[in-house]
């Protein structure tokens, strides 16, 4: 999607861990993560309420132009939560049954509302969301995948900015 405007300065690239930076740092985990989120339309977003307690709700996500985008209805509680405290966790829909092909995947980070009219207009052109809406771009702080390997091991892969993927196996 070459027409999608995402302007990053060299300093921003170094300090901001967006989806593109994650795919460069951990390409295999990024591919698996996108596949898990791409398998279903609806996922679960956890935000923090004003009193600090968690709130979970459904959400659709998009991976476009090197970013993970969160779009929300105007005035929704999750949007208001993120405006107040940008921390979130996003859980991929596990699907039917207990198979969870590809494993259980979640993304942690911070979400910031998009103020750039050009970026929002490009998102609207690509996604065609109902209007009006809130649009948030994300900065990643963690990606975790848990799966079963060879019907023997519970495998957890953990990625954090500036660190290689850690893989933990236990029986």
N, C-alpha and C positions, 0 to 999 in steps of 0.2 A: 504494500500500500504506500506508494511513493509520495502521494499528495498530502499525507497526514502530517501537519506541522508539529514537530516536537523539537523545541530549541533548547539545546543543552550547551552550556559553555564548557570549556575544558575543566574548570574547577568543579562545576556541577557534576560532571562525569565521575570525578574522583571521589566526591563526598556523598553522592546520592546513589543508593543501590536500587535501581529500578529493575523491571523485568529483563531488559536487554543485558544489563550487567550480570544478572543472575544466570542467564543462558550462556554467557561467555564463561563465567566462573564454574558452572556445574551443568554442562550441556546435557548429559544423560538424565540427570534428575529433573532438569527443566522440561525435557521432552516428555518424560513420564507424567510429570505434573500437568502439563498442558493436555495430554491425552486423557487423564482422569477428569479434568474439568470440562473437556470437550465432549465426554461421553454422555453428559446430561445437561439439561438447560438450567435447572435450579440447584442452588447450593445453600449452605448455611453460613451466615455472617454473624460473628459475635462482636458486640461493641460494649462500651461501658456506660451505664446510666449515670445520671447526675450524682447519685449516692454511692457510686463505685461498684454496684452490683452488676453482674453480666446481663446482657440482653441478647437473645438469639433471634434471628429472623431469616426468611428466605431472600435470596438475591440471585440475579443473573450477573455474570462477569464477562469481560471481553479482554482478550490479549490482542492488542493492536499497536503497531508502530513502536514496538519495544517497551510497551507499558502494559500494566494490568490495571484496567479501568473498572470502577464500580459506579453504576448508574442507579439513581433512586428517585422515587416519587417526591414531588415538592412537599416540604414540611414533614417528611416521614421521621419517625422517632430515630431510626438508624442514622439518617442524615444529620439530625440535630445532635445525636451522640457524638458523631465523628467531628462535627464542627467544634464541639466543646473539648473533646479528648480524641485525638486522631488514632489511638491504638485500636487494632482490630485483629481478629483471627478469622480466617476463611477456611471452611471445611468443604472438601469436595463431596458431592452427593455419592453415597456408597452404592446406590443402585438397588436392584431387587435382590432378595435373598441374602446369603452370607458370603457369596463368592468374592466380591470386591476385586474383580480383575484389575490388576495394576496396583493394588494396595490402597490403603487409607492415606489420603494426602491432605495436609493443611498448610496454610501460609499465614505467617504472622507479620505484622508491620504497622505502618502508619499511613493514613489516607488523608489527602489534602484536597479541598475543593478547588476545582479548576476555575480560575478567574479569566483566563485567556480566551477571549471571544473567538479567535481564529481556531484554536484547538477544539473548542466545544462545537463550533460549526462543522469542522471536519469530522468529528465524532458523529454528529447528527446525520451528516451525509452518508457515512459508512453504515451506521447501525439503525437509523430511523427510529429512535425511541419516541414514546409518547411525550408530548410537550405539555407543560414545562417539566423540567427535571433537574436534579442535582447530579453533577459529575465529579467524581473523585479520582485522582491518580494516586498510585500507591508507591511507597518505599518499603522494601522488604527488610525484615529483621531476622526471619527464620523461615525455612521450608523443611517440613518433616514428612517422610513417607514411611509407613509401617506395612509390612507384608509378611506372608509365610513363604519360606523357601524350602523346597524339597519335602514338604509335609513334616519337617523336622525343626526348623529354626524360625523363631520370630525375629525378623530383621527390621531394624530401624535405621533409616538414613537421615542424618541431620546436617543441614547446611546453615551457616551464619555468615554474614558479610566478613570478608577478610580471612576466612578459614576454609580449608578444604572440606569436602563432604566426609563426615564421620559415619562409619557403618558399624552398628552394634548387632551382634548375633547372640541369641540365647535359646536354649532348648526348653 
